[in-house]
Amino acid sequence: MPLMILVAGPYRSGTGDDPAKIAANVHAMEEAALALWKAGHLPVLGEWFALPLIASAGSKERGDAVWDSIFHPVAEMVARRCDACLRIGGPSAGAELMVSIFVEAGKPVYRSLEEVPAA
């Protein structure tokens, strides 16, 4: 059965807010999302929901008050709607927050694409 799976990985962590490093983190999450899609699942990134809202709300830079009021709260709401989580990449407080939502709800957290069951 297809699952809606949140891909959780570093966004800003370890980047020093370098746009190229952030883009590389997003690319890694999107590559994982594509693999999930090809496996028959519906992949989701919290960034897909939060970033357009942040831009529309007038955020001037990552981490400003507008950004902070939307980024993680939206991701948490999205996570609560998903069936499972795929945790990728290195250290990230935000990604670990997403993982904790799934653990608390008793939902699966996969640490590699190989762990994800067939759709």
HELIX and SHEET records of a PDB file:
HELIX    1   1 PRO A   19  LYS A   38  1                                  20    
HELIX    2   2 GLY A   46  SER A   56  1                                  11    
HELIX    3   3 ALA A   65  ARG A   81  1                                  17    
HELIX    4   4 ALA A   93  ALA A  105  1                                  13    
HELIX    5   5 LEU A  113  GLU A  115  5                                   3    
SHEET    1   A 4 LEU A  42  VAL A  44  0                                        
SHEET    2   A 4 MET A   4  ALA A   8  1                                        
SHEET    3   A 4 ALA A  84  ARG A  87  1                                        
SHEET    4   A 4 VAL A 109  TYR A 110  1                                        
END                                                                             
